Amino acid sequence: MQRLAQGNKDKAIDLLNERLTFERASVRLYDSMLEKIGRAADPELQGSLGQLRQSRDQEKEHEEWLEAQIRALGGDAHAETDRSRLIALESQGLEKVVLDGDQNPAHLFHALLTAELVDNAGWQLLLELADEADDDEAREAFRRRLHEEEEHLIFTREVVERLTRTELLGSPAEVVAAAHPT
């Protein structure tokens, strides 16, 4: 991480604080999702709890890792920076959907999908910057976390697609029956 921060340590800390702020928001989103989906009657949604929990735990690990990296660079992991304020403001809409009482699983997973798209883009940027700085240690750390985020995105996208199909076309059995009338 030292090599990445070599050119502009304050800006590197700002970028890491941005990611940290988003990871903290992601943990709150996943905590709320686990609670709400845990109360859902749909067995398919209940079946997603294990993956939701794993994703939440990985987001928490990302948060803790980022805090350590910021401290190692001499930064304050709890300081507000330009980019952390921006991402906190941007995250408010997602938090409003997931944290503030919406119970519709399609809405909840759609908001989570939006969060995962942003999260993937943030880690991808850090990976590209580490590549450009030729920082092997940062590159590997970012690549690992980006891979985990890609898995979160795939899972969330699949759930959103399944929920949307069901809302639009009906249950899988209804879709088959409609496609093959007797």
LUMBABA-485323 format. One record per residue (C-alpha): residue number from 0; chain; x, y, z. Coordinates in Angstrom, 2 decimals. Layout:
N
+------+-------+---------+---------+---------+
: loke : kolse :      xx :      yy :      zz :
+------+-------+---------+---------+---------+
:  NUM :     A :       X :       Y :       Z :
...
+------+-------+---------+---------+---------+
END
This chain:
182
+------+-------+---------+---------+---------+
: loke : kolse :      xx :      yy :      zz :
+------+-------+---------+---------+---------+
:    0 :     A :    0.00 :    0.00 :    0.00 :
:    1 :     A :    2.99 :    2.27 :    0.60 :
:    2 :     A :    3.85 :    2.33 :   -3.08 :
:    3 :     A :    0.27 :    3.26 :   -4.04 :
:    4 :     A :    0.28 :    6.07 :   -1.48 :
:    5 :     A :    3.74 :    7.30 :   -2.44 :
:    6 :     A :    2.55 :    9.93 :   -4.92 :
:    7 :     A :   -0.17 :   11.50 :   -2.77 :
:    8 :     A :   -0.68 :    9.89 :    0.62 :
:    9 :     A :   -3.59 :   12.16 :    1.58 :
:   10 :     A :   -5.48 :   11.27 :   -1.61 :
:   11 :     A :   -4.77 :    7.56 :   -1.10 :
:   12 :     A :   -6.15 :    7.79 :    2.44 :
:   13 :     A :   -9.17 :    9.68 :    1.07 :
:   14 :     A :   -9.84 :    6.89 :   -1.48 :
:   15 :     A :   -9.50 :    4.22 :    1.19 :
:   16 :     A :  -11.79 :    6.19 :    3.51 :
:   17 :     A :  -14.35 :    6.35 :    0.69 :
:   18 :     A :  -14.28 :    2.56 :    0.33 :
:   19 :     A :  -14.38 :    2.19 :    4.12 :
:   20 :     A :  -17.46 :    4.40 :    4.40 :
:   21 :     A :  -19.20 :    2.33 :    1.73 :
:   22 :     A :  -18.20 :   -0.96 :    3.37 :
:   23 :     A :  -19.65 :    0.25 :    6.67 :
:   24 :     A :  -22.89 :    1.13 :    4.87 :
:   25 :     A :  -22.84 :   -2.29 :    3.18 :
:   26 :     A :  -22.58 :   -4.06 :    6.53 :
:   27 :     A :  -25.65 :   -2.12 :    7.74 :
:   28 :     A :  -27.51 :   -3.03 :    4.52 :
:   29 :     A :  -26.68 :   -6.72 :    4.89 :
:   30 :     A :  -27.61 :   -6.71 :    8.59 :
:   31 :     A :  -31.03 :   -5.30 :    7.71 :
:   32 :     A :  -31.43 :   -7.72 :    4.80 :
:   33 :     A :  -30.65 :  -10.68 :    7.06 :
:   34 :     A :  -33.25 :   -9.54 :    9.57 :
:   35 :     A :  -35.97 :   -8.88 :    6.98 :
:   36 :     A :  -35.35 :  -11.91 :    4.77 :
:   37 :     A :  -35.12 :  -14.01 :    7.94 :
:   38 :     A :  -38.76 :  -13.10 :    8.60 :
:   39 :     A :  -39.90 :  -13.82 :    5.02 :
:   40 :     A :  -42.27 :  -16.73 :    4.50 :
:   41 :     A :  -40.82 :  -17.63 :    1.09 :
:   42 :     A :  -38.60 :  -20.75 :    1.39 :
:   43 :     A :  -36.51 :  -19.65 :   -1.61 :
:   44 :     A :  -35.72 :  -16.38 :    0.13 :
:   45 :     A :  -34.97 :  -18.26 :    3.35 :
:   46 :     A :  -32.52 :  -20.30 :    1.28 :
:   47 :     A :  -30.57 :  -17.13 :    0.47 :
:   48 :     A :  -29.75 :  -16.42 :    4.12 :
:   49 :     A :  -26.49 :  -18.38 :    4.08 :
:   50 :     A :  -25.14 :  -16.46 :    1.10 :
:   51 :     A :  -26.36 :  -13.15 :    2.57 :
:   52 :     A :  -24.57 :  -13.94 :    5.83 :
:   53 :     A :  -21.36 :  -14.88 :    4.01 :
:   54 :     A :  -21.48 :  -11.66 :    1.97 :
:   55 :     A :  -22.11 :   -9.62 :    5.12 :
:   56 :     A :  -19.15 :  -11.23 :    6.86 :
:   57 :     A :  -16.91 :  -10.49 :    3.88 :
:   58 :     A :  -18.08 :   -6.85 :    3.85 :
:   59 :     A :  -17.17 :   -6.67 :    7.56 :
:   60 :     A :  -13.73 :   -8.10 :    6.84 :
:   61 :     A :  -13.27 :   -5.49 :    4.07 :
:   62 :     A :  -14.22 :   -2.78 :    6.57 :
:   63 :     A :  -11.73 :   -3.99 :    9.17 :
:   64 :     A :   -8.97 :   -4.45 :    6.58 :
:   65 :     A :   -9.49 :   -0.92 :    5.24 :
:   66 :     A :   -9.35 :    0.52 :    8.77 :
:   67 :     A :   -5.99 :   -1.20 :    9.28 :
:   68 :     A :   -4.64 :    0.05 :    5.94 :
:   69 :     A :   -5.65 :    3.63 :    6.68 :
:   70 :     A :   -4.00 :    3.48 :   10.11 :
:   71 :     A :   -0.85 :    1.97 :    8.57 :
:   72 :     A :   -0.64 :    5.00 :    6.27 :
:   73 :     A :   -0.98 :    7.33 :    9.25 :
:   74 :     A :   -4.61 :    8.20 :    8.57 :
:   75 :     A :   -7.69 :    8.28 :   10.75 :
:   76 :     A :  -10.20 :    5.57 :    9.81 :
:   77 :     A :  -12.98 :    7.62 :   11.40 :
:   78 :     A :  -12.16 :   10.96 :    9.80 :
:   79 :     A :  -14.55 :   12.50 :    7.33 :
:   80 :     A :  -12.88 :   13.12 :    4.00 :
:   81 :     A :  -14.18 :   14.66 :    0.80 :
:   82 :     A :  -14.84 :   11.29 :   -0.78 :
:   83 :     A :  -16.21 :    9.66 :    2.37 :
:   84 :     A :  -18.75 :   12.49 :    2.74 :
:   85 :     A :  -19.75 :   12.05 :   -0.92 :
:   86 :     A :  -20.23 :    8.28 :   -0.63 :
:   87 :     A :  -22.14 :    8.67 :    2.64 :
:   88 :     A :  -24.54 :   11.04 :    0.91 :
:   89 :     A :  -24.88 :    8.75 :   -2.11 :
:   90 :     A :  -25.54 :    5.76 :    0.17 :
:   91 :     A :  -28.44 :    7.44 :    1.94 :
:   92 :     A :  -30.94 :    6.47 :   -0.77 :
:   93 :     A :  -29.98 :    2.80 :   -0.55 :
:   94 :     A :  -30.11 :    2.90 :    3.22 :
:   95 :     A :  -33.52 :    4.56 :    3.08 :
:   96 :     A :  -34.91 :    1.64 :    1.05 :
:   97 :     A :  -33.29 :   -1.17 :    3.04 :
:   98 :     A :  -33.11 :    0.22 :    6.57 :
:   99 :     A :  -36.24 :    2.35 :    6.77 :
:  100 :     A :  -38.95 :   -0.24 :    6.78 :
:  101 :     A :  -39.43 :   -1.43 :    3.18 :
:  102 :     A :  -40.35 :   -5.10 :    3.44 :
:  103 :     A :  -40.74 :   -6.00 :   -0.25 :
:  104 :     A :  -37.93 :   -8.47 :   -1.03 :
:  105 :     A :  -37.78 :   -7.31 :   -4.65 :
:  106 :     A :  -37.14 :   -3.73 :   -3.49 :
:  107 :     A :  -34.61 :   -4.84 :   -0.89 :
:  108 :     A :  -32.60 :   -6.95 :   -3.31 :
:  109 :     A :  -32.80 :   -4.27 :   -6.01 :
:  110 :     A :  -31.26 :   -1.74 :   -3.61 :
:  111 :     A :  -28.62 :   -4.32 :   -2.64 :
:  112 :     A :  -27.86 :   -4.90 :   -6.33 :
:  113 :     A :  -27.28 :   -1.16 :   -6.77 :
:  114 :     A :  -24.95 :   -1.19 :   -3.75 :
:  115 :     A :  -23.00 :   -4.15 :   -5.13 :
:  116 :     A :  -22.56 :   -2.44 :   -8.50 :
:  117 :     A :  -21.09 :    0.61 :   -6.76 :
:  118 :     A :  -18.95 :   -1.58 :   -4.51 :
:  119 :     A :  -17.53 :   -3.51 :   -7.47 :
:  120 :     A :  -16.68 :   -0.28 :   -9.28 :
:  121 :     A :  -14.90 :    1.08 :   -6.20 :
:  122 :     A :  -12.72 :   -1.99 :   -5.74 :
:  123 :     A :  -12.04 :   -2.15 :   -9.50 :
:  124 :     A :  -10.74 :    1.44 :   -9.41 :
:  125 :     A :   -8.46 :    0.65 :   -6.47 :
:  126 :     A :   -7.14 :   -2.42 :   -8.31 :
:  127 :     A :   -6.41 :   -0.38 :  -11.44 :
:  128 :     A :   -4.63 :    2.29 :   -9.41 :
:  129 :     A :   -2.52 :   -0.37 :   -7.67 :
:  130 :     A :   -1.64 :   -1.76 :  -11.12 :
:  131 :     A :   -0.58 :    1.68 :  -12.33 :
:  132 :     A :    1.47 :    2.25 :   -9.17 :
:  133 :     A :    3.02 :   -1.22 :   -9.59 :
:  134 :     A :    2.09 :   -2.03 :   -5.99 :
:  135 :     A :    1.98 :   -5.83 :   -5.92 :
:  136 :     A :    0.82 :   -6.09 :   -2.31 :
:  137 :     A :   -2.09 :   -3.67 :   -2.80 :
:  138 :     A :   -2.94 :   -5.25 :   -6.16 :
:  139 :     A :   -3.33 :   -8.71 :   -4.62 :
:  140 :     A :   -5.33 :   -7.41 :   -1.66 :
:  141 :     A :   -7.66 :   -5.43 :   -3.92 :
:  142 :     A :   -7.98 :   -8.31 :   -6.40 :
:  143 :     A :   -9.04 :  -10.70 :   -3.62 :
:  144 :     A :  -11.68 :   -8.32 :   -2.31 :
:  145 :     A :  -12.91 :   -7.48 :   -5.81 :
:  146 :     A :  -13.35 :  -11.20 :   -6.48 :
:  147 :     A :  -15.50 :  -11.49 :   -3.35 :
:  148 :     A :  -17.51 :   -8.46 :   -4.42 :
:  149 :     A :  -18.03 :  -10.00 :   -7.86 :
:  150 :     A :  -19.49 :  -13.07 :   -6.15 :
:  151 :     A :  -21.85 :  -10.82 :   -4.15 :
:  152 :     A :  -22.91 :   -9.13 :   -7.37 :
:  153 :     A :  -23.59 :  -12.40 :   -9.19 :
:  154 :     A :  -25.66 :  -13.73 :   -6.28 :
:  155 :     A :  -27.65 :  -10.51 :   -5.89 :
:  156 :     A :  -28.25 :  -10.21 :   -9.64 :
:  157 :     A :  -29.56 :  -13.79 :   -9.76 :
:  158 :     A :  -31.97 :  -13.13 :   -6.88 :
:  159 :     A :  -33.22 :   -9.91 :   -8.51 :
:  160 :     A :  -33.74 :  -11.73 :  -11.81 :
:  161 :     A :  -35.62 :  -14.56 :  -10.09 :
:  162 :     A :  -37.85 :  -12.17 :   -8.12 :
:  163 :     A :  -38.56 :  -10.08 :  -11.22 :
:  164 :     A :  -39.45 :  -13.17 :  -13.28 :
:  165 :     A :  -41.80 :  -14.36 :  -10.55 :
:  166 :     A :  -43.45 :  -10.92 :  -10.26 :
:  167 :     A :  -43.85 :  -10.63 :  -14.02 :
:  168 :     A :  -44.46 :  -14.20 :  -15.12 :
:  169 :     A :  -45.65 :  -15.97 :  -11.98 :
:  170 :     A :  -44.15 :  -18.92 :  -10.16 :
:  171 :     A :  -41.93 :  -21.29 :  -12.18 :
:  172 :     A :  -44.77 :  -23.85 :  -12.34 :
:  173 :     A :  -47.14 :  -21.17 :  -13.66 :
:  174 :     A :  -44.59 :  -20.11 :  -16.30 :
:  175 :     A :  -44.24 :  -23.70 :  -17.57 :
:  176 :     A :  -48.03 :  -24.18 :  -17.61 :
:  177 :     A :  -48.54 :  -20.93 :  -19.54 :
:  178 :     A :  -45.86 :  -21.88 :  -22.08 :
:  179 :     A :  -47.38 :  -25.33 :  -22.68 :
:  180 :     A :  -51.17 :  -25.01 :  -22.49 :
:  181 :     A :  -53.12 :  -28.27 :  -22.75 :
+------+-------+---------+---------+---------+
END
